[in-house]
Amino acid sequence: MGNLAATYLSLGRYNEAEQLQVKELNARKQVLAEEHPDTLNSMGNLASTYSNLGRYNEAEQLEVEVLNARKRVLGEGHPATLKSMSNLASTYCDLGQYDKAEHLQVELLNARKLVLGDEHLDTLLSMNDLASTYSRLGRRDAAKELSHKAISIAERTLGDQHPHTQAFHRMLKAM
């Protein structure tokens, strides 16, 4: 079911993907348990589909569940837990809840620095996301400072022409 749902997603057939993902999630809850990593992956995938459908409140509800469960089961610094934090922060932005997004993005950035280091791509992406949130909150100076820092590290570690480095530059120009 999961592979077919992924195919539907890649084709933009989100409603059909959702139907399969709901079935898959229910099956995994019955067979594997609520907090099994595979069940949590299915919940996260369904939340992503809800976001694609513009159903951000439903996405938020699932993402909060996934994040809390992953913290309990996998720990605060596990890559899957950190990805869940990123997903929830993104949904908060989609909902216009930038204060909540900022709080979570600061926590995520600090965790990624600790776990992955300052120069890891995921850390740089977190810096860029937080800079964007600062900009949306009207904190332009903080946004630009963090964006410049991310660009500096990206140019040194990824190179000037790397797609992420270029994306960081575009975001800075848009501020």
Contact map, one row per residue, 1 for C-alpha under 8 A:
1111100000000000000110010000000000000000000000000000000000000000000000000000000000000000000000000000000000000000000000000000000000000000000000000000000000000000000000000000000
1111110000000000000110010000000000000000000000000000000000000000000000000000000000000000000000000000000000000000000000000000000000000000000000000000000000000000000000000000000
1111111000000000000000000000000000000000000000000000000000000000000000000000000000000000000000000000000000000000000000000000000000000000000000000000000000000000000000000000000
1111111100000000100100000000000000000000000000000000000000000000000000000000000000000000000000000000000000000000000000000000000000000000000000000000000000000000000000000000000
1111111110000001110110000000000000000000000000000000000000000000000000000000000000000000000000000000000000000000000000000000000000000000000000000000000000000000000000000000000
0111111111000000100000000000000000000000000000000000000000000000000000000000000000000000000000000000000000000000000000000000000000000000000000000000000000000000000000000000000
0011111111100000100000000000000000000000000000000000000000000000000000000000000000000000000000000000000000000000000000000000000000000000000000000000000000000000000000000000000
0001111111111101100000000000000000000000000000000000000000000000000000000000000000000000000000000000000000000000000000000000000000000000000000000000000000000000000000000000000
0000111111111100100000000000000000000000000000001000000000000000000000000000000000000000000000000000000000000000000000000000000000000000000000000000000000000000000000000000000
0000011111111000000000000000000000000000000000000000000000000000000000000000000000000000000000000000000000000000000000000000000000000000000000000000000000000000000000000000000
0000001111111000000000000000000000000000000000000000000000000000000000000000000000000000000000000000000000000000000000000000000000000000000000000000000000000000000000000000000
0000000111111100000000000000000000000000000000000000000000000000000000000000000000000000000000000000000000000000000000000000000000000000000000000000000000000000000000000000000
0000000111111111100000000000000000000000000000000000000000000000000000000000000000000000000000000000000000000000000000000000000000000000000000000000000000000000000000000000000
0000000110011111110000000000000000000000000000001001100000000000000000000000000000000000000000000000000000000000000000000000000000000000000000000000000000000000000000000000000
0000000000001111111000000000000000000000000000000000100000000000000000000000000000000000000000000000000000000000000000000000000000000000000000000000000000000000000000000000000
0000100100001111111100000000000000000000000000000000000000000000000000000000000000000000000000000000000000000000000000000000000000000000000000000000000000000000000000000000000
0001111110001111111110000000000000000000000000001000000000000000000000000000000000000000000000000000000000000000000000000000000000000000000000000000000000000000000000000000000
0000100000000111111111000000000000000000000001001100000000000000000000000000000000000000000000000000000000000000000000000000000000000000000000000000000000000000000000000000000
0000000000000011111111100000000000000000000000000000000000000000000000000000000000000000000000000000000000000000000000000000000000000000000000000000000000000000000000000000000
1101100000000001111111110000000000000000000000000000000000000000000000000000000000000000000000000000000000000000000000000000000000000000000000000000000000000000000000000000000
1100100000000000111111111000000000000000010011000000000000000000000000000000000000000000000000000000000000000000000000000000000000000000000000000000000000000000000000000000000
0000000000000000011111111100000000000000000001000000000000000000000000000000000000000000000000000000000000000000000000000000000000000000000000000000000000000000000000000000000
0000000000000000001111111110000000000000000000000000000000000000000000000000000000000000000000000000000000000000000000000000000000000000000000000000000000000000000000000000000
1100000000000000000111111111000000000000010000000000000000000000000000000000000000000000000000000000000000000000000000000000000000000000000000000000000000000000000000000000000
0000000000000000000011111111100000000010011000000000000000000000000000000000000000000000000000000000000000000000000000000000000000000000000000000000000000000000000000000000000
0000000000000000000001111111110000000000000000000000000000000000000000000000000000000000000000000000000000000000000000000000000000000000000000000000000000000000000000000000000
0000000000000000000000111111111000000000000000000000000000000000000000000000000000000000000000000000000000000000000000000000000000000000000000000000000000000000000000000000000
0000000000000000000000011111111111000110000000000000000000000000000000000000000000000000000000000000000000000000000000000000000000000000000000000000000000000000000000000000000
0000000000000000000000001111111111000010000000000000000000000000000000000000000000000000000000000000000000000000000000000000000000000000000000000000000000000000000000000000000
0000000000000000000000000111111111000000000000000000000000000000000000000000000000000000000000000000000000000000000000000000000000000000000000000000000000000000000000000000000
0000000000000000000000000011111110000000000000000000000000000000000000000000000000000000000000000000000000000000000000000000000000000000000000000000000000000000000000000000000
0000000000000000000000000001111111010110000000000000000000000000000000000000000000000000000000000000000000000000000000000000000000000000000000000000000000000000000000000000000
0000000000000000000000000001111111110010000000000000000000000000000000000000000000000000000000000000000000000000000000000000000000000000000000000000000000000000000000000000000
0000000000000000000000000001110111110011000000000000000000000000000000000000000000000000000000000000000000000000000000000000000000000000000000000000000000000000000000000000000
0000000000000000000000000000000011111011000000000000000000000000000011001000000000000000000000000000000000000000000000000000000000000000000000000000000000000000000000000000000
0000000000000000000000000000000111111111000000000000000000000000000000000000000000000000000000000000000000000000000000000000000000000000000000000000000000000000000000000000000
0000000000000000000000000000000000111111100000000000000000000000000001000000000000000000000000000000000000000000000000000000000000000000000000000000000000000000000000000000000
0000000000000000000000000001000100011111110000000000000000000000000000000000000000000000000000000000000000000000000000000000000000000000000000000000000000000000000000000000000
0000000000000000000000001001100111111111111000000000000000000000000000000000000000000000000000000000000000000000000000000000000000000000000000000000000000000000000000000000000
0000000000000000000000000000000001111111111100000000000000000000010011000000000000000000000000000000000000000000000000000000000000000000000000000000000000000000000000000000000
0000000000000000000000000000000000001111111110000000000000000000000000000000000000000000000000000000000000000000000000000000000000000000000000000000000000000000000000000000000
0000000000000000000010011000000000000111111111000000000000000000000000000000000000000000000000000000000000000000000000000000000000000000000000000000000000000000000000000000000
0000000000000000000000001000000000000011111111100000000000000110010000000000000000000000000000000000000000000000000000000000000000000000000000000000000000000000000000000000000
0000000000000000000000000000000000000001111111110000000000000110010000000000000000010000000000000000000000000000000000000000000000000000000000000000000000000000000000000000000
0000000000000000000010000000000000000000111111111000000000000000000000000000000000000000000000000000000000000000000000000000000000000000000000000000000000000000000000000000000
0000000000000000010011000000000000000000011111111100000000100000000000000000000000000000000000000000000000000000000000000000000000000000000000000000000000000000000000000000000
0000000000000000000000000000000000000000001111111110000001110110000000000000000000000000000000000000000000000000000000000000000000000000000000000000000000000000000000000000000
0000000000000000000000000000000000000000000111111111000000100000000000000000000000000000000000000000000000000000000000000000000000000000000000000000000000000000000000000000000
0000000010000100110000000000000000000000000011111111100000100000000000000000000000000000000000000000000000000000000000000000000000000000000000000000000000000000000000000000000
0000000000000000010000000000000000000000000001111111111101100000000000000000000000000000000000000000000000000000000000000000000000000000000000000000000000000000000000000000000
0000000000000000000000000000000000000000000000111111111100100000000000000000000000000000001000000000000000000000000000000000000000000000000000000000000000000000000000000000000
0000000000000100000000000000000000000000000000011111111000000000000000000000000000000000000000000000000000000000000000000000000000000000000000000000000000000000000000000000000
0000000000000110000000000000000000000000000000001111111000000000000000000000000000000000000000000000000000000000000000000000000000000000000000000000000000000000000000000000000
0000000000000000000000000000000000000000000000000111111100000000000000000000000000000000000000000000000000000000000000000000000000000000000000000000000000000000000000000000000
0000000000000000000000000000000000000000000000000111111111100000000000000000000000000000000000000000000000000000000000000000000000000000000000000000000000000000000000000000000
0000000000000000000000000000000000000000000000000110011111110000000000000000000000000000001001100000000000000000000000000000000000000000000000000000000000000000000000000000000
0000000000000000000000000000000000000000000000000000001111111000000000000000000000000000000000100000000000000000000000000000000000000000000000000000000000000000000000000000000
0000000000000000000000000000000000000000000000100100001111111100000000000000000000000000000000000000000000000000000000000000000000000000000000000000000000000000000000000000000
0000000000000000000000000000000000000000000001111110001111111110000000000000000000000000001000000000000000000000000000000000000000000000000000000000000000000000000000000000000
0000000000000000000000000000000000000000000000100000000111111111000000000000000000000001001100000000000000000000000000000000000000000000000000000000000000000000000000000000000
0000000000000000000000000000000000000000000000000000000011111111100000000000000000000000000000000000000000000000000000000000000000000000000000000000000000000000000000000000000
0000000000000000000000000000000000000000001100100000000001111111110000000000000000000000000000000000000000000000000000000000000000000000000000000000000000000000000000000000000
0000000000000000000000000000000000000000001100100000000000111111111000000000000000010011000000000000000000000000000000000000000000000000000000000000000000000000000000000000000
0000000000000000000000000000000000000000000000000000000000011111111100000000000000000001000000000000000000000000000000000000000000000000000000000000000000000000000000000000000
0000000000000000000000000000000000000000000000000000000000001111111110000000000000000000000000000000000000000000000000000000000000000000000000000000000000000000000000000000000
0000000000000000000000000000000000000001001100000000000000000111111111000000000000010000000000000000000000000000000000000000000000000000000000000000000000000000000000000000000
0000000000000000000000000000000000000000000000000000000000000011111111100000000010011000000000000000000000000000000000000000000000000000000000000000000000000000000000000000000
0000000000000000000000000000000000000000000000000000000000000001111111110000000000000000000000000000000000000000000000000000000000000000000000000000000000000000000000000000000
0000000000000000000000000000000000100001000000000000000000000000111111111000000000000000000000000000000000000000000000000000000000000000000000000000000000000000000000000000000
0000000000000000000000000000000000101001000000000000000000000000011111111111000110000000000000000000000000000000000000000000000000000000000000000000000000000000000000000000000
0000000000000000000000000000000000000000000000000000000000000000001111111111000010000000000000000000000000000000000000000000000000000000000000000000000000000000000000000000000
0000000000000000000000000000000000000000000000000000000000000000000111111111000000000000000000000000000000000000000000000000000000000000000000000000000000000000000000000000000
0000000000000000000000000000000000100000000000000000000000000000000011111110000000000000000000000000000000000000000000000000000000000000000000000000000000000000000000000000000
0000000000000000000000000000000000000000000000000000000000000000000001111111010110000000000000000000000000000000000000000000000000000000000000000000000000000000000000000000000
0000000000000000000000000000000000000000000000000000000000000000000001111111110010000000000000000000000000000000000000000000000000000000000000000000000000000000000000000000000
0000000000000000000000000000000000000000000000000000000000000000000001110111110011000000000000000000000000000000000000000000000000000000000000000000000000000000000000000000000
0000000000000000000000000000000000000000000000000000000000000000000000000011111011000000000000000000000000000011001000000000000000000000000000000000000000000000000000000000000
0000000000000000000000000000000000000000000000000000000000000000000000000111111111000000000000000000000000000000000000000000000000000000000000000000000000000000000000000000000
0000000000000000000000000000000000000000000000000000000000000000000000000000111111100000000000000000000000000000000000000000000000000000000000000000000000000000000000000000000
0000000000000000000000000000000000000000000000000000000000000000000001000100011111110000000000000000000000000000000000000000000000000000000000000000000000000000000000000000000
0000000000000000000000000000000000000000000000000000000000000000001001100111111111111000000000000000000000000000000000000000000000000000000000000000000000000000000000000000000
0000000000000000000000000000000000000000000000000000000000000000000000000001111111111100000000000000000000010011000000000000000000000000000000000000000000000000000000000000000
0000000000000000000000000000000000000000000000000000000000000000000000000000001111111110000000000000000000000000000000000000000000000000000000000000000000000000000000000000000
0000000000000000000000000000000000000000000100000000000000000010011000000000000111111111000000000000000000000000000000000000000000000000000000000000000000000000000000000000000
0000000000000000000000000000000000000000000000000000000000000000001000000000000011111111100000000000000110010000000000000000000000000000000000000000000000000000000000000000000
0000000000000000000000000000000000000000000000000000000000000000000000000000000001111111110000000000000110010000000000000000010000000000000000000000000000000000000000000000000
0000000000000000000000000000000000000000000000000000000000000010000000000000000000111111111000000000000000000000000000000000000000000000000000000000000000000000000000000000000
0000000000000000000000000000000000000000000000000000000000010011000000000000000000011111111100000000100000000000000000000000000000000000000000000000000000000000000000000000000
0000000000000000000000000000000000000000000000000000000000000000000000000000000000001111111110000001110110000000000000000000000000000000000000000000000000000000000000000000000
0000000000000000000000000000000000000000000000000000000000000000000000000000000000000111111111000000100000000000000000000000000000000000000000000000000000000000000000000000000
0000000000000000000000000000000000000000000000000010000100110000000000000000000000000011111111100000000000000000000000000000000000000000000000000000000000000000000000000000000
0000000000000000000000000000000000000000000000000000000000010000000000000000000000000001111111111101100000000000000000000000000000000000000000000000000000000000000000000000000
0000000000000000000000000000000000000000000000000000000000000000000000000000000000000000111111111100100000000000000000000000000000001000000000000000000000000000000000000000000
0000000000000000000000000000000000000000000000000000000100000000000000000000000000000000011111111000000000000000000000000000000000000000000000000000000000000000000000000000000
0000000000000000000000000000000000000000000000000000000110000000000000000000000000000000001111111000000000000000000000000000000000000000000000000000000000000000000000000000000
0000000000000000000000000000000000000000000000000000000000000000000000000000000000000000000111111100000000000000000000000000000000000000000000000000000000000000000000000000000
0000000000000000000000000000000000000000000000000000000000000000000000000000000000000000000111111111100000000000000000000000000000000000000000000000000000000000000000000000000
0000000000000000000000000000000000000000000000000000000000000000000000000000000000000000000110011111110000000000000000000000000000001001100000000000000000000000000000000000000
0000000000000000000000000000000000000000000000000000000000000000000000000000000000000000000000001111111000000000000000000000000000000000100000000000000000000000000000000000000
0000000000000000000000000000000000000000000000000000000000000000000000000000000000000000100100001111111100000000000000000000000000000000000000000000000000000000000000000000000
0000000000000000000000000000000000000000000000000000000000000000000000000000000000000001110110001111111110000000000000000000000000001000000000000000000000000000000000000000000
0000000000000000000000000000000000000000000000000000000000000000000000000000000000000000100000000111111111000000000000000000000001001100000000000000000000000000000000000000000
0000000000000000000000000000000000000000000000000000000000000000000000000000000000000000000000000011111111100000000000000000000000000000000000000000000000000000000000000000000
0000000000000000000000000000000000000000000000000000000000000000000000000000000000001100100000000001111111110000000000000000000000000000000000000000000000000000000000000000000
0000000000000000000000000000000000000000000000000000000000000000000000000000000000001100100000000000111111111000000000000000010011000000000000000000000000000000000000000000000
0000000000000000000000000000000000000000000000000000000000000000000000000000000000000000000000000000011111111100000000000000000001000000000000000000000000000000000000000000000
0000000000000000000000000000000000000000000000000000000000000000000000000000000000000000000000000000001111111110000000000000000000000000000000000000000000000000000000000000000
0000000000000000000000000000000000000000000000000000000000000000000000000000000001001100000000000000000111111111000000000000010000000000000000000000000000000000000000000000000
0000000000000000000000000000000000000000000000000000000000000000000000000000000000000000000000000000000011111111100000000010011000000000000000000000000000000000000000000000000
0000000000000000000000000000000000000000000000000000000000000000000000000000000000000000000000000000000001111111110000000000000000000000000000000000000000000000000000000000000
0000000000000000000000000000000000000000000000000000000000000000000000000000100001000000000000000000000000111111111000000000000000000000000000000000000000000000000000000000000
0000000000000000000000000000000000000000000000000000000000000000000000000000100001000000000000000000000000011111111111000110000000000000000000000000000000000000000000000000000
0000000000000000000000000000000000000000000000000000000000000000000000000000000000000000000000000000000000001111111111000010000000000000000000000000000000000000000000000000000
0000000000000000000000000000000000000000000000000000000000000000000000000000000000000000000000000000000000000111111111000000000000000000000000000000000000000000000000000000000
0000000000000000000000000000000000000000000000000000000000000000000000000000100000000000000000000000000000000011111110000000000000000000000000000000000000000000000000000000000
0000000000000000000000000000000000000000000000000000000000000000000000000000000000000000000000000000000000000001111111110110000000000000000000000000000000000000000000000000000
0000000000000000000000000000000000000000000000000000000000000000000000000000000000000000000000000000000000000001111111110010000000000000000000000000000000000000000000000000000
0000000000000000000000000000000000000000000000000000000000000000000000000000000000000000000000000000000000000001110111110011000000000000000000000000000000000000000000000000000
0000000000000000000000000000000000000000000000000000000000000000000000000000000000000000000000000000000000000000000111111011000000000000000000000000000011001000000000000000000
0000000000000000000000000000000000000000000000000000000000000000000000000000000000000000000000000000000000000000000111111111000000000000000000000000000000000000000000000000000
0000000000000000000000000000000000000000000000000000000000000000000000000000000000000000000000000000000000000000000000111111100000000000000000000000000001000000000000000000000
0000000000000000000000000000000000000000000000000000000000000000000000000000000000000000000000000000000000000001000100011111110000000000000000000000000000000000000000000000000
0000000000000000000000000000000000000000000000000000000000000000000000000000000000000000000000000000000000001001100111111111111000000000000000000000000000000000000000000000000
0000000000000000000000000000000000000000000000000000000000000000000000000000000000000000000000000000000000000000000001111111111100000000000000000000010011000000000000000000000
0000000000000000000000000000000000000000000000000000000000000000000000000000000000000000000000000000000000000000000000001111111110000000000000000000000000000000000000000000000
0000000000000000000000000000000000000000000000000000000000000000000000000000000000000100000000000000000010011000000000000111111111000000000000000000000000000000000000000000000
0000000000000000000000000000000000000000000000000000000000000000000000000000000000000000000000000000000000001000000000000011111111100000000000000110010000000000000000000000000
0000000000000000000000000000000000000000000000000000000000000000000000000000000000000000000000000000000000000000000000000001111111110000000000000110010000000000000000010000000
0000000000000000000000000000000000000000000000000000000000000000000000000000000000000000000000000000000010000000000000000000111111111000000000000000000000000000000000000000000
0000000000000000000000000000000000000000000000000000000000000000000000000000000000000000000000000000010011000000000000000000011111111100000000100100000000000000000000000000000
0000000000000000000000000000000000000000000000000000000000000000000000000000000000000000000000000000000000000000000000000000001111111110000001110110000000000000000000000000000
0000000000000000000000000000000000000000000000000000000000000000000000000000000000000000000000000000000000000000000000000000000111111111000000100000000000000000000000000010000
0000000000000000000000000000000000000000000000000000000000000000000000000000000000000000000010000100110000000000000000000000000011111111100000100000000000000000000000000000000
0000000000000000000000000000000000000000000000000000000000000000000000000000000000000000000000000000010000000000000000000000000001111111111101100000000000000000000000000000000
0000000000000000000000000000000000000000000000000000000000000000000000000000000000000000000000000000000000000000000000000000000000111111111101100000000000000000000000000000001
0000000000000000000000000000000000000000000000000000000000000000000000000000000000000000000000000100000000000000000000000000000000011111111000000000000000000000000000000000000
0000000000000000000000000000000000000000000000000000000000000000000000000000000000000000000000000110000000000000000000000000000000001111111000000000000000000000000000000000000
0000000000000000000000000000000000000000000000000000000000000000000000000000000000000000000000000000000000000000000000000000000000000111111100000000000000000000000000000000000
0000000000000000000000000000000000000000000000000000000000000000000000000000000000000000000000000000000000000000000000000000000000000111111111100000000000000000000000000000000
0000000000000000000000000000000000000000000000000000000000000000000000000000000000000000000000000000000000000000000000000000000000000110011111110000000000000000000000000000001
0000000000000000000000000000000000000000000000000000000000000000000000000000000000000000000000000000000000000000000000000000000000000000001111111000000000000000000000000000000
0000000000000000000000000000000000000000000000000000000000000000000000000000000000000000000000000000000000000000000000000000000000100110001111111100000000000000000000000000000
0000000000000000000000000000000000000000000000000000000000000000000000000000000000000000000000000000000000000000000000000000000001111110001111111110000000000000000000000000000
0000000000000000000000000000000000000000000000000000000000000000000000000000000000000000000000000000000000000000000000000000000000100000000111111111000000000000000000000001001
0000000000000000000000000000000000000000000000000000000000000000000000000000000000000000000000000000000000000000000000000000000000000000000011111111100000000000000000000000000
0000000000000000000000000000000000000000000000000000000000000000000000000000000000000000000000000000000000000000000000000000001101100000000001111111110000000000000000000000000
0000000000000000000000000000000000000000000000000000000000000000000000000000000000000000000000000000000000000000000000000000001100100000000000111111111000000000000000010001000
0000000000000000000000000000000000000000000000000000000000000000000000000000000000000000000000000000000000000000000000000000000000000000000000011111111100000000000000000001000
0000000000000000000000000000000000000000000000000000000000000000000000000000000000000000000000000000000000000000000000000000000000000000000000001111111110000000000000000000000
0000000000000000000000000000000000000000000000000000000000000000000000000000000000000000000000000000000000000000000000000001001100000000000000000111111111000000000000010000000
0000000000000000000000000000000000000000000000000000000000000000000000000000000000000000000000000000000000000000000000000000000000000000000000000011111111100000000010011000000
0000000000000000000000000000000000000000000000000000000000000000000000000000000000000000000000000000000000000000000000000000000000000000000000000001111111110000000000000000000
0000000000000000000000000000000000000000000000000000000000000000000000000000000000000000000000000000000000000000000000100001000000000000000000000000111111111100000000000000000
0000000000000000000000000000000000000000000000000000000000000000000000000000000000000000000000000000000000000000000000101001000000000000000000000000011111111111000110000000000
0000000000000000000000000000000000000000000000000000000000000000000000000000000000000000000000000000000000000000000000000000000000000000000000000000001111111111000010000000000
0000000000000000000000000000000000000000000000000000000000000000000000000000000000000000000000000000000000000000000000000000000000000000000000000000000111111111000000000000000
0000000000000000000000000000000000000000000000000000000000000000000000000000000000000000000000000000000000000000000000100000000000000000000000000000000011111110000000000000000
0000000000000000000000000000000000000000000000000000000000000000000000000000000000000000000000000000000000000000000000000000000000000000000000000000000011111111110010000000000
0000000000000000000000000000000000000000000000000000000000000000000000000000000000000000000000000000000000000000000000000000000000000000000000000000000001111111110010000000000
0000000000000000000000000000000000000000000000000000000000000000000000000000000000000000000000000000000000000000000000000000000000000000000000000000000001110111110011000000000
0000000000000000000000000000000000000000000000000000000000000000000000000000000000000000000000000000000000000000000000000000000000000000000000000000000000000111111011000000000
0000000000000000000000000000000000000000000000000000000000000000000000000000000000000000000000000000000000000000000000000000000000000000000000000000000000000111111111000000000
0000000000000000000000000000000000000000000000000000000000000000000000000000000000000000000000000000000000000000000000000000000000000000000000000000000000000000111111100000000
0000000000000000000000000000000000000000000000000000000000000000000000000000000000000000000000000000000000000000000000000000000000000000000000000000000001000000011111110000000
0000000000000000000000000000000000000000000000000000000000000000000000000000000000000000000000000000000000000000000000000000000000000000000000000000001001100111111111111000000
0000000000000000000000000000000000000000000000000000000000000000000000000000000000000000000000000000000000000000000000000000000000000000000000000000000000000001111111111100000
0000000000000000000000000000000000000000000000000000000000000000000000000000000000000000000000000000000000000000000000000000000000000000000000000000000000000000001111111110000
0000000000000000000000000000000000000000000000000000000000000000000000000000000000000000000000000000000000000000000000000000000100000000000000000010011000000000000111111111000
0000000000000000000000000000000000000000000000000000000000000000000000000000000000000000000000000000000000000000000000000000000000000000000000000000001000000000000011111111100
0000000000000000000000000000000000000000000000000000000000000000000000000000000000000000000000000000000000000000000000000000000000000000000000000000000000000000000001111111110
0000000000000000000000000000000000000000000000000000000000000000000000000000000000000000000000000000000000000000000000000000000000010000000000000000000000000000000000111111111
0000000000000000000000000000000000000000000000000000000000000000000000000000000000000000000000000000000000000000000000000000000000000000000000010011000000000000000000011111111
0000000000000000000000000000000000000000000000000000000000000000000000000000000000000000000000000000000000000000000000000000000000000000000000000000000000000000000000001111111
0000000000000000000000000000000000000000000000000000000000000000000000000000000000000000000000000000000000000000000000000000000000000000000000000000000000000000000000000111111
0000000000000000000000000000000000000000000000000000000000000000000000000000000000000000000000000000000000000000000000000000000000000010000100010000000000000000000000000011111
